[in-house]
Amino acid sequence: MTHKIAIVLGLIILVAIVVDIMLTGTGHMVFLGKRMFELIDWVAFWR
């Protein structure tokens, strides 16, 4: 992956998160963050 593609993908994700927070608030972002941490922990276990 080139630097340009990585920056564009990062900006798209960042904009999506900001729009989501503006429209629905931050309550579910905490839930999703906890779930993502559990997923990373689970994947690291099976590695």
C-alpha positions in Angstrom: 0.0 0.0 0.0 1.4 3.3 -1.0 1.5 6.3 1.4 -1.2 8.1 -0.7 -3.6 5.2 -0.5 -3.0 4.9 3.3 -3.7 8.6 3.8 -6.9 8.6 1.7 -8.2 5.5 3.6 -7.3 7.0 6.9 -9.1 10.3 6.0 -12.2 8.4 4.8 -12.3 6.4 8.1 -11.8 9.6 10.1 -14.6 11.5 8.3 -16.9 8.5 8.7 -16.3 8.5 12.5 -16.8 12.3 12.8 -20.1 12.2 10.8 -21.3 9.3 12.9 -20.5 11.1 16.1 -22.3 14.3 14.8 -25.4 12.4 13.8 -25.8 9.8 16.7 -23.6 10.9 19.6 -20.8 9.1 21.3 -22.5 6.4 23.4 -22.2 3.6 20.8 -18.6 4.5 19.9 -17.5 3.4 23.4 -19.3 0.1 22.9 -17.7 -0.4 19.5 -14.3 0.4 20.9 -14.7 -2.2 23.6 -15.8 -4.8 21.1 -12.9 -3.9 18.8 -10.5 -4.4 21.7 -12.0 -7.8 22.4 -11.7 -8.8 18.8 -8.1 -7.8 18.6 -7.4 -9.7 21.8 -9.2 -12.8 20.4 -7.3 -12.6 17.1 -4.0 -12.2 18.9 -4.8 -15.3 21.0 -5.2 -17.5 17.8 -2.1 -16.1 16.2 
